[in-house]
Amino acid sequence: MTIDRLGPLDSLSKFSKTDKPEKLTKEMAADSVAVSKEARHSAALRQAADIVRSAPDVRMDRVETVKAKLRKSDYIDDAVVNAVVDRLLDVFGV
């Protein structure tokens, strides 16, 4: 009795053969990205928000300037008081 081989010895070899990949043409080789107007606007807003978050809450240079002005007795008059009152009312929405 003889046994003739019907196929390759490795039974998985018929499954491991793959097609060769297609070569890219010059048209397909270049990649590009398009960024929408909304995405650019959103990025600008995020950048501005990061700058605002990193800024100090109190500008000490302005505080020192105002303190120096308040030490002078001739600075405070009715016009200054009225301007301060108007701004405070605007801040509180009154």
PyMOL Python script that loads the backbone (N, CA, C, O; Angstrom):
from pymol import cmd

cmd.read_pdbstr("""\
ATOM      1  N   MET A   1       0.826  -1.147   0.000  1.00  0.00           N
ATOM      2  CA  MET A   1       0.000   0.000   0.000  1.00  0.00           C
ATOM      3  C   MET A   1       0.892   1.239   0.000  1.00  0.00           C
ATOM      4  O   MET A   1       1.864   1.321   0.751  1.00  0.00           O
ATOM      5  N   THR A   2       0.545   2.200  -0.855  1.00  0.00           N
ATOM      6  CA  THR A   2       1.287   3.453  -0.920  1.00  0.00           C
ATOM      7  C   THR A   2       0.310   4.613  -0.706  1.00  0.00           C
ATOM      8  O   THR A   2      -0.849   4.565  -1.119  1.00  0.00           O
ATOM      9  N   ILE A   3       0.827   5.663  -0.041  1.00  0.00           N
ATOM     10  CA  ILE A   3       0.027   6.877   0.193  1.00  0.00           C
ATOM     11  C   ILE A   3       0.692   7.993  -0.571  1.00  0.00           C
ATOM     12  O   ILE A   3       1.844   8.341  -0.315  1.00  0.00           O
ATOM     13  N   ASP A   4      -0.025   8.540  -1.491  1.00  0.00           N
ATOM     14  CA  ASP A   4       0.483   9.666  -2.259  1.00  0.00           C
ATOM     15  C   ASP A   4       0.058  10.965  -1.575  1.00  0.00           C
ATOM     16  O   ASP A   4      -1.053  11.102  -1.062  1.00  0.00           O
ATOM     17  N   ARG A   5       0.982  11.891  -1.596  1.00  0.00           N
ATOM     18  CA  ARG A   5       0.699  13.183  -0.989  1.00  0.00           C
ATOM     19  C   ARG A   5      -0.187  13.976  -1.932  1.00  0.00           C
ATOM     20  O   ARG A   5       0.094  14.073  -3.127  1.00  0.00           O
ATOM     21  N   LEU A   6      -1.271  14.551  -1.386  1.00  0.00           N
ATOM     22  CA  LEU A   6      -2.212  15.275  -2.210  1.00  0.00           C
ATOM     23  C   LEU A   6      -1.965  16.785  -2.175  1.00  0.00           C
ATOM     24  O   LEU A   6      -2.372  17.484  -3.103  1.00  0.00           O
ATOM     25  N   GLY A   7      -1.323  17.299  -1.154  1.00  0.00           N
ATOM     26  CA  GLY A   7      -1.112  18.741  -1.022  1.00  0.00           C
ATOM     27  C   GLY A   7       0.168  19.006  -0.253  1.00  0.00           C
ATOM     28  O   GLY A   7       0.943  18.082  -0.006  1.00  0.00           O
ATOM     29  N   PRO A   8       0.397  20.225   0.120  1.00  0.00           N
ATOM     30  CA  PRO A   8       1.600  20.549   0.864  1.00  0.00           C
ATOM     31  C   PRO A   8       1.557  19.934   2.252  1.00  0.00           C
ATOM     32  O   PRO A   8       0.488  19.608   2.767  1.00  0.00           O
ATOM     33  N   LEU A   9       2.707  19.783   2.839  1.00  0.00           N
ATOM     34  CA  LEU A   9       2.786  19.180   4.165  1.00  0.00           C
ATOM     35  C   LEU A   9       2.143  20.079   5.225  1.00  0.00           C
ATOM     36  O   LEU A   9       1.484  19.596   6.146  1.00  0.00           O
ATOM     37  N   ASP A  10       2.338  21.357   5.085  1.00  0.00           N
ATOM     38  CA  ASP A  10       1.779  22.301   6.036  1.00  0.00           C
ATOM     39  C   ASP A  10       0.355  22.648   5.601  1.00  0.00           C
ATOM     40  O   ASP A  10       0.160  23.243   4.542  1.00  0.00           O
ATOM     41  N   SER A  11      -0.629  22.283   6.405  1.00  0.00           N
ATOM     42  CA  SER A  11      -2.018  22.514   6.004  1.00  0.00           C
ATOM     43  C   SER A  11      -2.409  23.991   6.086  1.00  0.00           C
ATOM     44  O   SER A  11      -3.408  24.389   5.488  1.00  0.00           O
ATOM     45  N   LEU A  12      -1.648  24.807   6.808  1.00  0.00           N
ATOM     46  CA  LEU A  12      -1.964  26.223   6.928  1.00  0.00           C
ATOM     47  C   LEU A  12      -1.345  27.063   5.823  1.00  0.00           C
ATOM     48  O   LEU A  12      -1.692  28.236   5.679  1.00  0.00           O
ATOM     49  N   SER A  13      -0.460  26.505   5.057  1.00  0.00           N
ATOM     50  CA  SER A  13       0.237  27.297   4.044  1.00  0.00           C
ATOM     51  C   SER A  13      -0.716  27.835   2.980  1.00  0.00           C
ATOM     52  O   SER A  13      -0.442  28.884   2.398  1.00  0.00           O
ATOM     53  N   LYS A  14      -1.795  27.168   2.716  1.00  0.00           N
ATOM     54  CA  LYS A  14      -2.725  27.669   1.710  1.00  0.00           C
ATOM     55  C   LYS A  14      -3.500  28.890   2.217  1.00  0.00           C
ATOM     56  O   LYS A  14      -4.017  29.666   1.414  1.00  0.00           O
ATOM     57  N   PHE A  15      -3.585  29.067   3.532  1.00  0.00           N
ATOM     58  CA  PHE A  15      -4.289  30.219   4.091  1.00  0.00           C
ATOM     59  C   PHE A  15      -3.381  31.430   4.304  1.00  0.00           C
ATOM     60  O   PHE A  15      -3.872  32.555   4.404  1.00  0.00           O
ATOM     61  N   SER A  16      -2.103  31.223   4.373  1.00  0.00           N
ATOM     62  CA  SER A  16      -1.198  32.326   4.684  1.00  0.00           C
ATOM     63  C   SER A  16      -0.760  33.102   3.453  1.00  0.00           C
ATOM     64  O   SER A  16      -0.070  34.112   3.592  1.00  0.00           O
ATOM     65  N   LYS A  17      -1.122  32.685   2.294  1.00  0.00           N
ATOM     66  CA  LYS A  17      -0.752  33.416   1.102  1.00  0.00           C
ATOM     67  C   LYS A  17      -1.630  34.655   0.974  1.00  0.00           C
ATOM     68  O   LYS A  17      -2.856  34.584   1.072  1.00  0.00           O
ATOM     69  N   THR A  18      -0.985  35.772   0.757  1.00  0.00           N
ATOM     70  CA  THR A  18      -1.723  37.024   0.612  1.00  0.00           C
ATOM     71  C   THR A  18      -1.389  37.649  -0.722  1.00  0.00           C
ATOM     72  O   THR A  18      -0.357  37.370  -1.332  1.00  0.00           O
ATOM     73  N   ASP A  19      -2.291  38.495  -1.147  1.00  0.00           N
ATOM     74  CA  ASP A  19      -2.036  39.220  -2.385  1.00  0.00           C
ATOM     75  C   ASP A  19      -1.010  40.312  -2.103  1.00  0.00           C
ATOM     76  O   ASP A  19      -0.930  40.834  -0.992  1.00  0.00           O
ATOM     77  N   LYS A  20      -0.241  40.642  -3.107  1.00  0.00           N
ATOM     78  CA  LYS A  20       0.729  41.712  -2.955  1.00  0.00           C
ATOM     79  C   LYS A  20      -0.024  43.040  -2.901  1.00  0.00           C
ATOM     80  O   LYS A  20      -0.997  43.236  -3.630  1.00  0.00           O
ATOM     81  N   PRO A  21       0.429  43.951  -2.034  1.00  0.00           N
ATOM     82  CA  PRO A  21      -0.270  45.239  -1.955  1.00  0.00           C
ATOM     83  C   PRO A  21      -0.076  46.050  -3.217  1.00  0.00           C
ATOM     84  O   PRO A  21       0.956  45.975  -3.885  1.00  0.00           O
ATOM     85  N   GLU A  22      -1.094  46.825  -3.521  1.00  0.00           N
ATOM     86  CA  GLU A  22      -1.015  47.672  -4.699  1.00  0.00           C
ATOM     87  C   GLU A  22      -0.074  48.829  -4.417  1.00  0.00           C
ATOM     88  O   GLU A  22      -0.039  49.353  -3.304  1.00  0.00           O
ATOM     89  N   LYS A  23       0.673  49.218  -5.407  1.00  0.00           N
ATOM     90  CA  LYS A  23       1.565  50.355  -5.242  1.00  0.00           C
ATOM     91  C   LYS A  23       0.745  51.632  -5.324  1.00  0.00           C
ATOM     92  O   LYS A  23      -0.195  51.744  -6.111  1.00  0.00           O
ATOM     93  N   LEU A  24       1.128  52.593  -4.486  1.00  0.00           N
ATOM     94  CA  LEU A  24       0.422  53.867  -4.470  1.00  0.00           C
ATOM     95  C   LEU A  24       0.817  54.692  -5.684  1.00  0.00           C
ATOM     96  O   LEU A  24       1.977  54.738  -6.094  1.00  0.00           O
ATOM     97  N   THR A  25      -0.157  55.313  -6.217  1.00  0.00           N
ATOM     98  CA  THR A  25       0.142  56.228  -7.313  1.00  0.00           C
ATOM     99  C   THR A  25       0.542  57.571  -6.715  1.00  0.00           C
ATOM    100  O   THR A  25       0.347  57.786  -5.519  1.00  0.00           O
ATOM    101  N   LYS A  26       1.077  58.451  -7.489  1.00  0.00           N
ATOM    102  CA  LYS A  26       1.504  59.748  -6.983  1.00  0.00           C
ATOM    103  C   LYS A  26       0.315  60.551  -6.475  1.00  0.00           C
ATOM    104  O   LYS A  26       0.463  61.344  -5.545  1.00  0.00           O
ATOM    105  N   GLU A  27      -0.840  60.364  -7.058  1.00  0.00           N
ATOM    106  CA  GLU A  27      -2.025  61.087  -6.611  1.00  0.00           C
ATOM    107  C   GLU A  27      -2.442  60.657  -5.218  1.00  0.00           C
ATOM    108  O   GLU A  27      -2.888  61.490  -4.429  1.00  0.00           O
ATOM    109  N   MET A  28      -2.311  59.405  -4.902  1.00  0.00           N
ATOM    110  CA  MET A  28      -2.723  58.890  -3.608  1.00  0.00           C
ATOM    111  C   MET A  28      -1.641  59.072  -2.551  1.00  0.00           C
ATOM    112  O   MET A  28      -1.945  58.952  -1.364  1.00  0.00           O
ATOM    113  N   ALA A  29      -0.431  59.347  -2.910  1.00  0.00           N
ATOM    114  CA  ALA A  29       0.659  59.423  -1.954  1.00  0.00           C
ATOM    115  C   ALA A  29       0.591  60.681  -1.089  1.00  0.00           C
ATOM    116  O   ALA A  29       1.046  60.646   0.055  1.00  0.00           O
ATOM    117  N   ALA A  30       0.053  61.765  -1.578  1.00  0.00           N
ATOM    118  CA  ALA A  30       0.016  63.013  -0.825  1.00  0.00           C
ATOM    119  C   ALA A  30      -1.198  63.027   0.098  1.00  0.00           C
ATOM    120  O   ALA A  30      -2.328  62.796  -0.333  1.00  0.00           O
ATOM    121  N   ASP A  31      -0.944  63.302   1.377  1.00  0.00           N
ATOM    122  CA  ASP A  31      -2.018  63.424   2.339  1.00  0.00           C
ATOM    123  C   ASP A  31      -2.361  64.898   2.514  1.00  0.00           C
ATOM    124  O   ASP A  31      -1.510  65.769   2.332  1.00  0.00           O
ATOM    125  N   SER A  32      -3.588  65.161   2.863  1.00  0.00           N
ATOM    126  CA  SER A  32      -3.973  66.540   3.120  1.00  0.00           C
ATOM    127  C   SER A  32      -5.017  66.564   4.228  1.00  0.00           C
ATOM    128  O   SER A  32      -5.744  65.597   4.456  1.00  0.00           O
ATOM    129  N   VAL A  33      -5.061  67.700   4.905  1.00  0.00           N
ATOM    130  CA  VAL A  33      -6.023  67.897   5.983  1.00  0.00           C
ATOM    131  C   VAL A  33      -6.728  69.221   5.732  1.00  0.00           C
ATOM    132  O   VAL A  33      -6.090  70.230   5.428  1.00  0.00           O
ATOM    133  N   ALA A  34      -8.021  69.208   5.862  1.00  0.00           N
ATOM    134  CA  ALA A  34      -8.805  70.431   5.717  1.00  0.00           C
ATOM    135  C   ALA A  34      -9.439  70.756   7.067  1.00  0.00           C
ATOM    136  O   ALA A  34     -10.152  69.930   7.636  1.00  0.00           O
ATOM    137  N   VAL A  35      -9.178  71.964   7.578  1.00  0.00           N
ATOM    138  CA  VAL A  35      -9.722  72.388   8.861  1.00  0.00           C
ATOM    139  C   VAL A  35     -10.843  73.384   8.590  1.00  0.00           C
ATOM    140  O   VAL A  35     -10.663  74.373   7.880  1.00  0.00           O
ATOM    141  N   SER A  36     -11.991  73.100   9.169  1.00  0.00           N
ATOM    142  CA  SER A  36     -13.149  73.956   8.912  1.00  0.00           C
ATOM    143  C   SER A  36     -13.016  75.297   9.625  1.00  0.00           C
ATOM    144  O   SER A  36     -12.209  75.462  10.539  1.00  0.00           O
ATOM    145  N   LYS A  37     -13.821  76.234   9.186  1.00  0.00           N
ATOM    146  CA  LYS A  37     -13.825  77.570   9.790  1.00  0.00           C
ATOM    147  C   LYS A  37     -14.258  77.488  11.252  1.00  0.00           C
ATOM    148  O   LYS A  37     -13.721  78.197  12.103  1.00  0.00           O
ATOM    149  N   GLU A  38     -15.220  76.629  11.537  1.00  0.00           N
ATOM    150  CA  GLU A  38     -15.702  76.458  12.908  1.00  0.00           C
ATOM    151  C   GLU A  38     -14.611  75.896  13.807  1.00  0.00           C
ATOM    152  O   GLU A  38     -14.485  76.311  14.960  1.00  0.00           O
ATOM    153  N   ALA A  39     -13.817  74.953  13.293  1.00  0.00           N
ATOM    154  CA  ALA A  39     -12.729  74.369  14.084  1.00  0.00           C
ATOM    155  C   ALA A  39     -11.650  75.407  14.382  1.00  0.00           C
ATOM    156  O   ALA A  39     -11.115  75.444  15.491  1.00  0.00           O
ATOM    157  N   ARG A  40     -11.327  76.248  13.404  1.00  0.00           N
ATOM    158  CA  ARG A  40     -10.338  77.310  13.636  1.00  0.00           C
ATOM    159  C   ARG A  40     -10.857  78.301  14.669  1.00  0.00           C
ATOM    160  O   ARG A  40     -10.106  78.756  15.531  1.00  0.00           O
ATOM    161  N   HIS A  41     -12.134  78.633  14.581  1.00  0.00           N
ATOM    162  CA  HIS A  41     -12.744  79.559  15.544  1.00  0.00           C
ATOM    163  C   HIS A  41     -12.730  78.950  16.946  1.00  0.00           C
ATOM    164  O   HIS A  41     -12.416  79.631  17.922  1.00  0.00           O
ATOM    165  N   SER A  42     -13.065  77.687  17.038  1.00  0.00           N
ATOM    166  CA  SER A  42     -13.068  76.996  18.329  1.00  0.00           C
ATOM    167  C   SER A  42     -11.659  76.951  18.928  1.00  0.00           C
ATOM    168  O   SER A  42     -11.494  77.141  20.133  1.00  0.00           O
ATOM    169  N   ALA A  43     -10.661  76.705  18.107  1.00  0.00           N
ATOM    170  CA  ALA A  43      -9.280  76.673  18.589  1.00  0.00           C
ATOM    171  C   ALA A  43      -8.840  78.045  19.081  1.00  0.00           C
ATOM    172  O   ALA A  43      -8.139  78.151  20.088  1.00  0.00           O
ATOM    173  N   ALA A  44      -9.250  79.098  18.375  1.00  0.00           N
ATOM    174  CA  ALA A  44      -8.912  80.455  18.807  1.00  0.00           C
ATOM    175  C   ALA A  44      -9.579  80.786  20.136  1.00  0.00           C
ATOM    176  O   ALA A  44      -8.972  81.431  20.990  1.00  0.00           O
ATOM    177  N   LEU A  45     -10.820  80.350  20.316  1.00  0.00           N
ATOM    178  CA  LEU A  45     -11.515  80.585  21.587  1.00  0.00           C
ATOM    179  C   LEU A  45     -10.848  79.841  22.734  1.00  0.00           C
ATOM    180  O   LEU A  45     -10.705  80.381  23.831  1.00  0.00           O
ATOM    181  N   ARG A  46     -10.442  78.609  22.484  1.00  0.00           N
ATOM    182  CA  ARG A  46      -9.750  77.843  23.527  1.00  0.00           C
ATOM    183  C   ARG A  46      -8.420  78.492  23.890  1.00  0.00           C
ATOM    184  O   ARG A  46      -8.054  78.546  25.065  1.00  0.00           O
ATOM    185  N   GLN A  47      -7.703  78.979  22.899  1.00  0.00           N
ATOM    186  CA  GLN A  47      -6.431  79.630  23.161  1.00  0.00           C
ATOM    187  C   GLN A  47      -6.647  80.905  23.983  1.00  0.00           C
ATOM    188  O   GLN A  47      -5.892  81.177  24.916  1.00  0.00           O
ATOM    189  N   ALA A  48      -7.659  81.673  23.644  1.00  0.00           N
ATOM    190  CA  ALA A  48      -7.967  82.890  24.399  1.00  0.00           C
ATOM    191  C   ALA A  48      -8.379  82.546  25.828  1.00  0.00           C
ATOM    192  O   ALA A  48      -7.987  83.239  26.768  1.00  0.00           O
ATOM    193  N   ALA A  49      -9.160  81.489  25.998  1.00  0.00           N
ATOM    194  CA  ALA A  49      -9.581  81.080  27.335  1.00  0.00           C
ATOM    195  C   ALA A  49      -8.384  80.641  28.171  1.00  0.00           C
ATOM    196  O   ALA A  49      -8.328  80.930  29.366  1.00  0.00           O
ATOM    197  N   ASP A  50      -7.436  79.953  27.565  1.00  0.00           N
ATOM    198  CA  ASP A  50      -6.230  79.544  28.292  1.00  0.00           C
ATOM    199  C   ASP A  50      -5.419  80.752  28.730  1.00  0.00           C
ATOM    200  O   ASP A  50      -4.879  80.769  29.836  1.00  0.00           O
ATOM    201  N   ILE A  51      -5.330  81.763  27.874  1.00  0.00           N
ATOM    202  CA  ILE A  51      -4.595  82.982  28.225  1.00  0.00           C
ATOM    203  C   ILE A  51      -5.279  83.696  29.388  1.00  0.00           C
ATOM    204  O   ILE A  51      -4.615  84.177  30.306  1.00  0.00           O
ATOM    205  N   VAL A  52      -6.604  83.761  29.344  1.00  0.00           N
ATOM    206  CA  VAL A  52      -7.356  84.428  30.413  1.00  0.00           C
ATOM    207  C   VAL A  52      -7.211  83.662  31.719  1.00  0.00           C
ATOM    208  O   VAL A  52      -7.056  84.270  32.778  1.00  0.00           O
ATOM    209  N   ARG A  53      -7.260  82.330  31.659  1.00  0.00           N
ATOM    210  CA  ARG A  53      -7.115  81.528  32.886  1.00  0.00           C
ATOM    211  C   ARG A  53      -5.732  81.686  33.510  1.00  0.00           C
ATOM    212  O   ARG A  53      -5.590  81.626  34.732  1.00  0.00           O
ATOM    213  N   SER A  54      -4.724  81.887  32.686  1.00  0.00           N
ATOM    214  CA  SER A  54      -3.366  81.991  33.217  1.00  0.00           C
ATOM    215  C   SER A  54      -3.051  83.395  33.738  1.00  0.00           C
ATOM    216  O   SER A  54      -2.055  83.578  34.439  1.00  0.00           O
ATOM    217  N   ALA A  55      -3.875  84.380  33.410  1.00  0.00           N
ATOM    218  CA  ALA A  55      -3.648  85.745  33.882  1.00  0.00           C
ATOM    219  C   ALA A  55      -4.059  85.856  35.351  1.00  0.00           C
ATOM    220  O   ALA A  55      -5.004  85.198  35.786  1.00  0.00           O
ATOM    221  N   PRO A  56      -3.350  86.685  36.108  1.00  0.00           N
ATOM    222  CA  PRO A  56      -3.734  86.849  37.523  1.00  0.00           C
ATOM    223  C   PRO A  56      -5.082  87.561  37.643  1.00  0.00           C
ATOM    224  O   PRO A  56      -5.453  88.369  36.792  1.00  0.00           O
ATOM    225  N   ASP A  57      -5.798  87.244  38.708  1.00  0.00           N
ATOM    226  CA  ASP A  57      -7.118  87.834  38.921  1.00  0.00           C
ATOM    227  C   ASP A  57      -7.026  89.314  39.301  1.00  0.00           C
ATOM    228  O   ASP A  57      -7.910  90.099  38.958  1.00  0.00           O
ATOM    229  N   VAL A  58      -5.970  89.691  40.000  1.00  0.00           N
ATOM    230  CA  VAL A  58      -5.816  91.063  40.464  1.00  0.00           C
ATOM    231  C   VAL A  58      -4.565  91.654  39.828  1.00  0.00           C
ATOM    232  O   VAL A  58      -3.480  91.078  39.903  1.00  0.00           O
ATOM    233  N   ARG A  59      -4.734  92.806  39.205  1.00  0.00           N
ATOM    234  CA  ARG A  59      -3.581  93.502  38.628  1.00  0.00           C
ATOM    235  C   ARG A  59      -3.003  94.404  39.706  1.00  0.00           C
ATOM    236  O   ARG A  59      -3.522  95.489  39.972  1.00  0.00           O
ATOM    237  N   MET A  60      -1.927  93.943  40.321  1.00  0.00           N
ATOM    238  CA  MET A  60      -1.349  94.664  41.446  1.00  0.00           C
ATOM    239  C   MET A  60      -0.808  96.038  41.053  1.00  0.00           C
ATOM    240  O   MET A  60      -0.784  96.951  41.879  1.00  0.00           O
ATOM    241  N   ASP A  61      -0.374  96.193  39.802  1.00  0.00           N
ATOM    242  CA  ASP A  61       0.105  97.510  39.374  1.00  0.00           C
ATOM    243  C   ASP A  61      -1.023  98.538  39.418  1.00  0.00           C
ATOM    244  O   ASP A  61      -0.810  99.685  39.811  1.00  0.00           O
ATOM    245  N   ARG A  62      -2.224  98.122  39.012  1.00  0.00           N
ATOM    246  CA  ARG A  62      -3.373  99.031  39.063  1.00  0.00           C
ATOM    247  C   ARG A  62      -3.792  99.307  40.505  1.00  0.00           C
ATOM    248  O   ARG A  62      -4.180 100.426  40.838  1.00  0.00           O
ATOM    249  N   VAL A  63      -3.712  98.287  41.358  1.00  0.00           N
ATOM    250  CA  VAL A  63      -4.073  98.466  42.764  1.00  0.00           C
ATOM    251  C   VAL A  63      -3.147  99.489  43.419  1.00  0.00           C
ATOM    252  O   VAL A  63      -3.605 100.369  44.147  1.00  0.00           O
ATOM    253  N   GLU A  64      -1.849  99.373  43.160  1.00  0.00           N
ATOM    254  CA  GLU A  64      -0.896 100.313  43.739  1.00  0.00           C
ATOM    255  C   GLU A  64      -1.127 101.738  43.224  1.00  0.00           C
ATOM    256  O   GLU A  64      -0.998 102.703  43.977  1.00  0.00           O
ATOM    257  N   THR A  65      -1.466 101.864  41.944  1.00  0.00           N
ATOM    258  CA  THR A  65      -1.741 103.182  41.371  1.00  0.00           C
ATOM    259  C   THR A  65      -2.953 103.829  42.048  1.00  0.00           C
ATOM    260  O   THR A  65      -2.928 105.013  42.383  1.00  0.00           O
ATOM    261  N   VAL A  66      -3.998 103.049  42.242  1.00  0.00           N
ATOM    262  CA  VAL A  66      -5.210 103.570  42.878  1.00  0.00           C
ATOM    263  C   VAL A  66      -4.929 103.916  44.342  1.00  0.00           C
ATOM    264  O   VAL A  66      -5.412 104.936  44.835  1.00  0.00           O
ATOM    265  N   LYS A  67      -4.158 103.084  45.038  1.00  0.00           N
ATOM    266  CA  LYS A  67      -3.828 103.386  46.436  1.00  0.00           C
ATOM    267  C   LYS A  67      -3.065 104.703  46.540  1.00  0.00           C
ATOM    268  O   LYS A  67      -3.315 105.521  47.426  1.00  0.00           O
ATOM    269  N   ALA A  68      -2.133 104.884  45.614  1.00  0.00           N
ATOM    270  CA  ALA A  68      -1.366 106.129  45.632  1.00  0.00           C
ATOM    271  C   ALA A  68      -2.270 107.332  45.369  1.00  0.00           C
ATOM    272  O   ALA A  68      -2.098 108.376  45.999  1.00  0.00           O
ATOM    273  N   LYS A  69      -3.219 107.207  44.459  1.00  0.00           N
ATOM    274  CA  LYS A  69      -4.141 108.313  44.176  1.00  0.00           C
ATOM    275  C   LYS A  69      -5.056 108.587  45.361  1.00  0.00           C
ATOM    276  O   LYS A  69      -5.367 109.744  45.643  1.00  0.00           O
ATOM    277  N   LEU A  70      -5.494 107.536  46.063  1.00  0.00           N
ATOM    278  CA  LEU A  70      -6.409 107.722  47.195  1.00  0.00           C
ATOM    279  C   LEU A  70      -5.714 108.369  48.387  1.00  0.00           C
ATOM    280  O   LEU A  70      -6.373 108.997  49.215  1.00  0.00           O
ATOM    281  N   ARG A  71      -4.402 108.227  48.488  1.00  0.00           N
ATOM    282  CA  ARG A  71      -3.665 108.854  49.582  1.00  0.00           C
ATOM    283  C   ARG A  71      -3.645 110.377  49.437  1.00  0.00           C
ATOM    284  O   ARG A  71      -3.492 111.098  50.423  1.00  0.00           O
ATOM    285  N   LYS A  72      -3.799 110.852  48.223  1.00  0.00           N
ATOM    286  CA  LYS A  72      -3.827 112.301  47.983  1.00  0.00           C
ATOM    287  C   LYS A  72      -5.239 112.812  48.274  1.00  0.00           C
ATOM    288  O   LYS A  72      -6.215 112.275  47.751  1.00  0.00           O
ATOM    289  N   SER A  73      -5.342 113.816  49.081  1.00  0.00           N
ATOM    290  CA  SER A  73      -6.665 114.321  49.467  1.00  0.00           C
ATOM    291  C   SER A  73      -7.343 115.078  48.327  1.00  0.00           C
ATOM    292  O   SER A  73      -8.571 115.158  48.290  1.00  0.00           O
ATOM    293  N   ASP A  74      -6.574 115.627  47.407  1.00  0.00           N
ATOM    294  CA  ASP A  74      -7.181 116.400  46.333  1.00  0.00           C
ATOM    295  C   ASP A  74      -7.744 115.516  45.211  1.00  0.00           C
ATOM    296  O   ASP A  74      -8.418 116.022  44.313  1.00  0.00           O
ATOM    297  N   TYR A  75      -7.479 114.207  45.249  1.00  0.00           N
ATOM    298  CA  TYR A  75      -7.957 113.314  44.191  1.00  0.00           C
ATOM    299  C   TYR A  75      -9.449 113.048  44.313  1.00  0.00           C
ATOM    300  O   TYR A  75     -10.167 112.988  43.316  1.00  0.00           O
ATOM    301  N   ILE A  76      -9.905 112.889  45.556  1.00  0.00           N
ATOM    302  CA  ILE A  76     -11.311 112.526  45.764  1.00  0.00           C
ATOM    303  C   ILE A  76     -12.168 113.792  45.717  1.00  0.00           C
ATOM    304  O   ILE A  76     -12.054 114.679  46.563  1.00  0.00           O
ATOM    305  N   ASP A  77     -13.024 113.840  44.705  1.00  0.00           N
ATOM    306  CA  ASP A  77     -14.001 114.917  44.595  1.00  0.00           C
ATOM    307  C   ASP A  77     -15.310 114.317  44.103  1.00  0.00           C
ATOM    308  O   ASP A  77     -15.411 113.103  43.930  1.00  0.00           O
ATOM    309  N   ASP A  78     -16.289 115.138  43.883  1.00  0.00           N
ATOM    310  CA  ASP A  78     -17.612 114.643  43.498  1.00  0.00           C
ATOM    311  C   ASP A  78     -17.593 113.898  42.168  1.00  0.00           C
ATOM    312  O   ASP A  78     -18.339 112.932  42.004  1.00  0.00           O
ATOM    313  N   ALA A  79     -16.778 114.311  41.228  1.00  0.00           N
ATOM    314  CA  ALA A  79     -16.723 113.648  39.914  1.00  0.00           C
ATOM    315  C   ALA A  79     -16.175 112.225  40.047  1.00  0.00           C
ATOM    316  O   ALA A  79     -16.666 111.293  39.410  1.00  0.00           O
ATOM    317  N   VAL A  80     -15.164 112.082  40.876  1.00  0.00           N
ATOM    318  CA  VAL A  80     -14.569 110.745  41.076  1.00  0.00           C
ATOM    319  C   VAL A  80     -15.550 109.850  41.803  1.00  0.00           C
ATOM    320  O   VAL A  80     -15.728 108.693  41.423  1.00  0.00           O
ATOM    321  N   VAL A  81     -16.184 110.358  42.832  1.00  0.00           N
ATOM    322  CA  VAL A  81     -17.158 109.566  43.601  1.00  0.00           C
ATOM    323  C   VAL A  81     -18.312 109.134  42.699  1.00  0.00           C
ATOM    324  O   VAL A  81     -18.736 107.980  42.753  1.00  0.00           O
ATOM    325  N   ASN A  82     -18.818 110.035  41.881  1.00  0.00           N
ATOM    326  CA  ASN A  82     -19.925 109.687  40.978  1.00  0.00           C
ATOM    327  C   ASN A  82     -19.501 108.647  39.941  1.00  0.00           C
ATOM    328  O   ASN A  82     -20.283 107.755  39.613  1.00  0.00           O
ATOM    329  N   ALA A  83     -18.288 108.745  39.427  1.00  0.00           N
ATOM    330  CA  ALA A  83     -17.800 107.766  38.446  1.00  0.00           C
ATOM    331  C   ALA A  83     -17.664 106.385  39.083  1.00  0.00           C
ATOM    332  O   ALA A  83     -18.011 105.374  38.473  1.00  0.00           O
ATOM    333  N   VAL A  84     -17.155 106.354  40.314  1.00  0.00           N
ATOM    334  CA  VAL A  84     -17.008 105.061  41.005  1.00  0.00           C
ATOM    335  C   VAL A  84     -18.374 104.454  41.284  1.00  0.00           C
ATOM    336  O   VAL A  84     -18.574 103.255  41.087  1.00  0.00           O
ATOM    337  N   VAL A  85     -19.304 105.266  41.738  1.00  0.00           N
ATOM    338  CA  VAL A  85     -20.656 104.771  42.027  1.00  0.00           C
ATOM    339  C   VAL A  85     -21.312 104.235  40.754  1.00  0.00           C
ATOM    340  O   VAL A  85     -21.938 103.175  40.780  1.00  0.00           O
ATOM    341  N   ASP A  86     -21.176 104.950  39.655  1.00  0.00           N
ATOM    342  CA  ASP A  86     -21.764 104.488  38.390  1.00  0.00           C
ATOM    343  C   ASP A  86     -21.178 103.151  37.961  1.00  0.00           C
ATOM    344  O   ASP A  86     -21.911 102.264  37.525  1.00  0.00           O
ATOM    345  N   ARG A  87     -19.879 103.000  38.079  1.00  0.00           N
ATOM    346  CA  ARG A  87     -19.248 101.731  37.680  1.00  0.00           C
ATOM    347  C   ARG A  87     -19.671 100.582  38.590  1.00  0.00           C
ATOM    348  O   ARG A  87     -19.906  99.469  38.121  1.00  0.00           O
ATOM    349  N   LEU A  88     -19.766 100.852  39.890  1.00  0.00           N
ATOM    350  CA  LEU A  88     -20.216  99.800  40.806  1.00  0.00           C
ATOM    351  C   LEU A  88     -21.658  99.380  40.510  1.00  0.00           C
ATOM    352  O   LEU A  88     -21.986  98.194  40.558  1.00  0.00           O
ATOM    353  N   LEU A  89     -22.499 100.338  40.211  1.00  0.00           N
ATOM    354  CA  LEU A  89     -23.884 100.015  39.871  1.00  0.00           C
ATOM    355  C   LEU A  89     -23.944  99.197  38.575  1.00  0.00           C
ATOM    356  O   LEU A  89     -24.764  98.286  38.457  1.00  0.00           O
ATOM    357  N   ASP A  90     -23.088  99.514  37.613  1.00  0.00           N
ATOM    358  CA  ASP A  90     -23.050  98.743  36.367  1.00  0.00           C
ATOM    359  C   ASP A  90     -22.592  97.310  36.620  1.00  0.00           C
ATOM    360  O   ASP A  90     -23.127  96.365  36.042  1.00  0.00           O
ATOM    361  N   VAL A  91     -21.592  97.161  37.495  1.00  0.00           N
ATOM    362  CA  VAL A  91     -21.078  95.820  37.793  1.00  0.00           C
ATOM    363  C   VAL A  91     -22.163  94.965  38.427  1.00  0.00           C
ATOM    364  O   VAL A  91     -22.295  93.786  38.097  1.00  0.00           O
ATOM    365  N   PHE A  92     -22.939  95.543  39.331  1.00  0.00           N
ATOM    366  CA  PHE A  92     -23.982  94.780  40.026  1.00  0.00           C
ATOM    367  C   PHE A  92     -25.308  94.782  39.280  1.00  0.00           C
ATOM    368  O   PHE A  92     -26.281  94.199  39.758  1.00  0.00           O
ATOM    369  N   GLY A  93     -25.364  95.419  38.131  1.00  0.00           N
ATOM    370  CA  GLY A  93     -26.570  95.384  37.311  1.00  0.00           C
ATOM    371  C   GLY A  93     -27.719  96.195  37.856  1.00  0.00           C
ATOM    372  O   GLY A  93     -28.881  95.880  37.598  1.00  0.00           O
ATOM    373  N   VAL A  94     -27.419  97.206  38.584  1.00  0.00           N
ATOM    374  CA  VAL A  94     -28.472  98.039  39.182  1.00  0.00           C
ATOM    375  C   VAL A  94     -28.682  99.266  38.345  1.00  0.00           C
ATOM    376  O   VAL A  94     -29.525 100.101  38.674  1.00  0.00           O
TER     377      VAL A  94
END
""", "prot")
cmd.dss("prot")
cmd.show_as("cartoon", "prot")
cmd.util.cbc("prot")
cmd.orient("prot")
